[in-house]
Amino acid sequence: MIDITTLSELTIDGKLSLGPGASSKDLFEFYGDDLRTWFHQQRASHSAIMVGAGTVRSDDPELTVRHFNGPNPLRVVPTSLGDIPLASRLLNDGGATLVAVSKAAPAQVVAALAAKPNVQVVHCGDARVDLNELMDVLYALGIRSMIAEGGSRLLHSLFEADMVSRIIIKHIPVISGAVEAPTYLRPVNGTSRLSLSRWRLDDMFVKSGVGVSIYTPLAVAA
Ligand SMILES: NC(=O)c1ccc[n+]([C@@H]2O[C@H](COP(=O)([O-])OP(=O)(O)OC[C@H]3O[C@@H](n4cnc5c(N)ncnc54)[C@H](OP(=O)(O)O)[C@@H]3O)[C@@H](O)[C@H]2O)c1
């Protein structure tokens, strides 16, 4: 089983970005080097890092370790039809990226992704990427721990699948005021199978003026 930690930046009003279509990178403006270094240290301590295709389309992230001296994790992106821009940074910097598509992804799209240097494409699921199948593929590749940085839909699916063993939230001290900005969790098709789960606050500290809280699942007595 892969140990999955979610790591997110959340505004006071519960948003993952400052507006619909805005990049979560805008939130980096609100904190300093201490937190940046800690954040990249978290990345370096996992063997893989995952974001959903929506985040690649809106943020074009690098998902590398830059503010800490450590290894880059394998980048993992689920995208059911292979719908991420071929110009995306994580497909073109020569670092290792695994793109997970479903069997419905068009062959020419898969071929174009697989032609990128150091990019591997795997098929998991029929119409949508099946996260259980994806975890099996990653486990077979030797991945034992992964950090998932969002966005809303990927996080929702991971919680629905009961795959998360640690939640880290950086509480960015701003109110976005953007009603339509993505909230922490959002179901892919509008239908949610999430139910109440309880978490224990394991640690809480302030770095660069930002509160950081770390949660693990609270075992429920049988
Ligand atoms: N503040 C933060 O910490 C943070 C971090 C990351 C992102 N964000 C923000 O989050 C927003 C993007 O969130 P989002 O919900 O639109 O996109 P997302 O969660 O990044 O990606 C969701 C997409 O992943 C693909 N996918 C494939 N299989 C999936 C599965 N089983 N479960 C879930 N997704 C699957 C789908 O795209 P296909 O149609 O291609 O299959 C789906 O629409 C952006 O505004 C970004 O800035 C914030």
The ligand as a Gaussian input file, in Angstrom:
#p B3LYP/6-31G(d) Opt

LIG

0 1
 N       -3.922000      25.487000      -3.045000
 C       -3.422000      24.309000      -3.364000
 O       -2.780000      23.645000      -2.544000
 C       -3.660000      23.764000      -4.748000
 C       -2.909000      22.688000      -5.210000
 C       -3.182000      22.197000      -6.478000
 C       -4.182000      22.772000      -7.254000
 N       -4.875000      23.822000      -6.777000
 C       -5.951000      24.453000      -7.564000
 O       -6.966000      23.493000      -7.810000
 C       -7.634000      23.869000      -9.016000
 C       -7.728000      22.643000      -9.907000
 O       -8.588000      21.704000      -9.295000
 P       -9.538000      20.809000     -10.180000
 O      -10.487000      20.131000      -9.284000
 O      -10.077000      21.616000     -11.300000
 O       -8.527000      19.782000     -10.881000
 P       -7.607000      18.620000     -10.300000
 O       -8.170000      18.014000      -9.079000
 O       -6.198000      19.102000     -10.293000
 O       -7.702000      17.576000     -11.493000
 C       -8.918000      16.876000     -11.696000
 C       -8.848000      16.221000     -13.031000
 O       -7.987000      15.075000     -12.985000
 C       -8.465000      14.131000     -13.918000
 N       -8.769000      12.851000     -13.304000
 C       -8.607000      11.654000     -13.928000
 N       -8.990000      10.683000     -13.160000
 C       -9.413000      11.219000     -11.988000
 C       -9.945000      10.652000     -10.811000
 N      -10.074000       9.338000     -10.648000
 N      -10.313000      11.490000      -9.819000
 C      -10.143000      12.839000      -9.948000
 N       -9.646000      13.422000     -11.058000
 C       -9.277000      12.603000     -12.083000
 C       -9.748000      14.699000     -14.510000
 O       -9.356000      15.397000     -15.707000
 P       -9.533000      14.721000     -17.134000
 O      -10.763000      15.303000     -17.671000
 O       -8.311000      15.072000     -17.891000
 O       -9.653000      13.248000     -16.872000
 C      -10.191000      15.702000     -13.476000
 O      -11.005000      16.720000     -13.980000
 C       -6.814000      24.965000      -9.655000
 O       -7.450000      26.197000      -9.401000
 C       -5.502000      24.911000      -8.921000
 O       -4.877000      26.171000      -8.866000
 C       -4.633000      24.346000      -5.543000

